[in-house]
Amino acid sequence: SQMRHLAWLMFLLAPTWAAATTAALGPFGLDVRARGFNEHCVELDAGERVRYRYSANGETDFNIHYHRGSEVHYPVKATASRSADETFTAPHGDTYCLMWERKGEGAVRVDGSVERLAR
């Protein structure tokens, strides 16, 4: 049935949701596997400003995104990126995910931080 299919899908996605919303502000380190992605998500209030910094030992496509129902919005996108030191202001209260995608071979290590800025 469609309901059972939806329940199974939610079961499969639940661990990623749980992991996505528990990331804290501050330093982080993550690995992005070949032809894969990884993300670091933070809860932000409307108008909240953060400084995000990262450096990777290989090229990744980077974005900041959030979900609205079934739609995904990308306020920030960069291709073939190795590092950044930028600020981001949340347009509304939500969970915002910094995501790195590795298109090529070989895993990439990403180290960085997300710090809250004074309004």
Secondary structure, DSSP 4 states (H G I P E B T S, - for coil): -HHHHHHHHHHHHHHHHHHHHHPPSEEEEEEE-TT-EEEEEEEE-TT-EEEEEEEEEEEEEEEEEEEETTEEEEEEEEEEEEEEEEEEE-SSSEEEEEEEE--SSS-EEEEEEEEEE--
